[in-house]
């Protein structure tokens, strides 16, 4: 793709670039375009959503670009605004989305610029900026087997591409995660995973400060309670009134892009 530098520059300036009515016939062709984009593939380690691999290999994720579904949870499960893999030390610089088949009804990708979110936080909650600048921790209880009923139901086996607790511990130690195993009634093990302190505010590629969180409003399911999945670096809770106000601001200022083929 001879214009990839221009495209990435425009994405930095405006937050996103959309190709409309792009004549891609298959997920495999989408993968071939990504190979020509100049972007480098990222191993999906530490994610939250249950996904299906459409193109690529689970055992050799970096041998070929993986194309995966966005989230296998039912439409009843809310997916709040987030940055992909921000709950890990090595999030991707860009994400690429593609619609192969338009849904019969609904379906969209809401977007909001993170630098505008930072401006809102700075103006409306200036007392919290210094705490966010110190970073945040992510705390999630995850199952041993994927739970597609939850928007954050990815198992620790899928999350770290492992088959045993020992292998999972090796991966978590590499990433600087703390962890605790909890045996449940069926004999399997849930794992409470606590990230090291990670950035909540960063300098964006356009030179502006950006608010960066994996979960703005707390993701909840039968294993995780509201307000407990993201905390400040000192383990204090993020005020619920802030979460509610931020959620309202983002929903009122989002750009909603309906899905269409291509």
C-alpha positions in Angstrom: 0.0 0.0 0.0 2.1 2.9 -1.3 0.1 5.5 0.7 0.4 3.8 4.1 2.5 6.6 5.6 -0.1 9.2 4.6 -2.9 7.0 6.0 -1.2 6.5 9.3 -0.5 10.3 9.5 -4.2 11.0 8.9 -5.2 8.5 11.5 -3.0 10.2 14.0 -4.4 13.6 13.1 -8.1 12.7 13.1 -8.2 9.6 15.2 -9.4 7.2 12.5 -9.5 6.7 8.7 -12.5 5.0 7.1 -12.4 3.2 3.7 -15.9 3.1 2.4 -17.2 0.6 -0.2 -13.8 -1.0 -0.2 -13.8 -4.0 -2.5 -12.5 -6.7 -0.2 -14.1 -10.1 -0.9 -12.9 -12.2 2.0 -11.2 -12.1 5.4 -8.1 -13.5 3.8 -8.0 -10.6 1.4 -8.3 -8.2 4.3 -5.3 -9.9 5.9 -3.3 -9.5 2.7 -4.1 -5.7 2.7 -3.0 -5.4 6.3 0.3 -7.0 5.4 0.9 -4.2 2.9 -0.1 -1.5 5.3 3.2 -1.1 7.0 1.7 -2.1 10.4 3.1 -4.9 12.4 1.0 -7.7 13.9 0.7 -8.0 17.6 0.3 -11.2 19.6 -3.1 -11.0 21.4 -1.9 -11.7 24.9 -3.9 -10.5 27.9 -7.2 -9.7 26.2 -10.7 -9.8 27.8 -13.2 -10.7 25.1 -14.0 -14.2 23.8 -13.2 -14.2 20.1 -13.1 -16.6 17.2 -10.1 -16.8 14.9 -11.3 -16.3 11.3 -7.8 -16.2 9.6 -4.6 -17.3 11.2 -3.4 -19.9 13.7 -3.9 -20.1 17.4 -0.6 -21.9 17.9 1.5 -19.6 15.7 -0.3 -16.2 16.0 2.7 -14.2 14.6 3.4 -16.4 11.7 0.4 -14.9 9.9 -1.8 -12.0 10.7 -4.8 -13.1 12.7 -8.3 -11.9 11.8 -10.7 -12.4 14.7 -14.3 -11.6 15.6 -14.7 -8.6 17.7 -16.6 -10.1 20.7 -18.6 -13.4 20.9 -20.8 -12.2 23.8 -24.6 -11.6 23.1 -25.8 -8.2 22.1 -27.4 -7.8 25.5 -23.9 -7.4 27.0 -22.7 -3.8 26.9 -19.2 -3.0 25.6 -18.1 0.3 27.0 -15.6 2.6 25.3 -12.1 1.2 25.7 -8.6 1.0 24.2 -7.6 -2.4 22.9 -5.3 -4.2 25.3 -4.6 -1.1 27.4 -4.8 -3.4 30.4 -1.5 -4.9 29.2 2.0 -3.5 29.1 2.2 -3.7 25.3 -1.0 -2.5 23.6 -1.1 -2.1 19.8 -0.5 1.3 18.2 -3.5 0.8 15.8 -6.5 -1.4 15.3 -8.1 -2.3 12.0 -11.8 -3.2 11.7 -13.6 -4.7 8.7 -17.3 -5.5 8.0 -17.7 -8.6 5.8 -21.5 -8.9 6.1 -23.8 -6.1 7.1 -26.3 -7.1 9.9 -30.0 -7.2 9.2 -30.4 -4.5 11.8 -28.2 -2.4 14.1 -24.5 -2.8 14.2 -22.0 0.0 14.6 -18.5 1.0 15.9 -18.8 4.1 18.1 -15.6 6.1 18.2 -14.4 9.0 20.3 -11.1 10.8 20.3 -9.1 10.2 23.5 -7.5 13.6 23.4 -11.0 15.2 23.6 -11.8 12.8 26.5 -8.6 14.1 28.3 -9.7 17.7 27.8 -13.1 16.8 29.4 -11.5 15.2 32.4 -9.1 18.0 32.9 -11.9 20.6 32.7 -14.5 18.7 34.7 -12.4 16.7 37.2 -9.1 18.5 37.5 -8.5 17.0 41.0 -8.3 13.5 39.5 -5.7 14.3 36.8 -2.7 13.9 39.2 -4.0 10.5 40.3 -4.6 9.3 36.8 -1.1 10.5 35.8 0.3 8.1 38.4 -1.4 5.2 36.4 -4.0 2.6 37.1 -4.3 -1.1 37.9 -6.7 -3.6 36.3 -8.2 -6.3 38.4 -10.2 -9.1 36.8 -11.4 -12.5 37.8 -11.3 -14.7 34.8 -12.5 -18.3 34.2 -10.5 -21.4 33.1 -12.8 -22.0 30.2 -14.1 -19.2 27.8 -17.4 -17.8 28.9 -19.1 -16.3 25.7 -22.0 -15.0 27.8 -19.8 -12.3 29.2 -18.2 -9.4 27.3 -15.0 -10.0 29.4 -15.3 -13.8 29.5 -12.0 -14.8 28.0 -10.4 -17.6 30.0 -6.9 -17.4 31.4 -6.0 -20.3 29.1 -7.1 -18.3 26.0 -5.7 -15.1 27.4 -2.2 -16.4 27.7 -2.3 -19.1 25.0 -1.5 -21.8 27.6 -2.9 -25.2 28.8 -1.8 -25.2 32.4 -1.6 -23.1 35.5 2.2 -23.3 35.5 2.4 -22.0 31.9 -0.1 -19.2 32.8 2.0 -18.2 35.8 5.1 -18.0 33.6 3.3 -15.6 31.3 1.9 -13.5 34.1 5.3 -13.2 35.7 6.7 -12.0 32.4 4.1 -9.3 32.2 4.5 -8.3 35.8 1.0 -9.4 36.9 0.0 -10.5 40.3 -2.4 -13.4 40.5 -4.4 -15.6 42.8 -6.0 -19.0 42.0 -9.6 -19.8 43.2 -11.0 -23.3 42.8 -14.7 -23.3 42.1 -17.4 -25.9 42.7 -16.8 -27.8 39.4 -13.1 -28.3 40.1 -11.8 -25.7 37.6 -9.8 -22.7 38.7 -10.6 -19.0 38.3 -7.7 -16.6 38.4 -7.8 -13.1 39.9 -5.3 -11.1 37.8 -3.9 -7.8 38.9 -1.9 -5.8 36.4 1.2 -3.7 37.3 0.7 0.1 37.2 -0.1 1.1 33.7 -0.6 4.4 31.9 -4.0 6.1 32.1 -2.7 9.3 30.4 -0.2 9.3 27.6 1.1 11.6 24.9 -0.6 10.8 21.6 1.2 10.6 18.3 -0.5 14.0 17.4 1.3 15.6 20.3 -1.8 15.9 22.5 -2.4 14.3 25.9 -4.9 11.4 25.6 -6.9 9.6 28.3 -6.2 6.0 27.9 -8.2 3.3 29.7 -9.2 -0.2 28.7 -12.5 0.2 30.6 -14.0 3.6 31.2 -17.2 2.3 32.8 -16.6 -0.8 34.8 -17.1 -4.0 32.9 -19.1 -6.4 35.0 -20.2 -10.0 34.9 -20.9 -12.8 37.4 -17.3 -12.8 38.4 -16.5 -9.0 38.5 -18.3 -6.2 40.4 -18.9 -2.6 39.2 -16.1 -0.3 40.3 -13.6 -3.1 41.1 -12.0 -3.8 37.7 -10.0 -0.5 37.4 -8.4 1.3 40.3 -5.9 4.0 40.9 -2.2 3.1 41.4 -2.6 3.2 45.2 -5.5 0.7 44.9 -8.1 3.3 45.8 -11.4 3.2 43.8 -12.2 5.6 40.9 -15.2 7.7 42.1 -18.4 6.3 40.7 -19.7 9.8 40.0 -16.7 10.3 37.7 -17.3 7.1 35.8 -21.0 8.0 35.3 -20.2 11.5 34.1 -17.5 10.3 31.8 -19.8 7.6 30.3 -22.5 10.2 29.7 -20.0 12.6 28.0 -18.6 9.9 25.7 -22.0 8.6 24.7 -23.2 12.1 23.9 -20.0 13.0 21.9 -19.3 9.8 20.0 -19.2 9.3 16.3 -21.3 6.3 15.4 -20.3 4.5 12.2 -22.9 2.0 11.0 -21.5 -1.2 9.6 -21.7 -1.7 5.9 -20.1 -4.3 3.6 -16.6 -3.1 2.7 
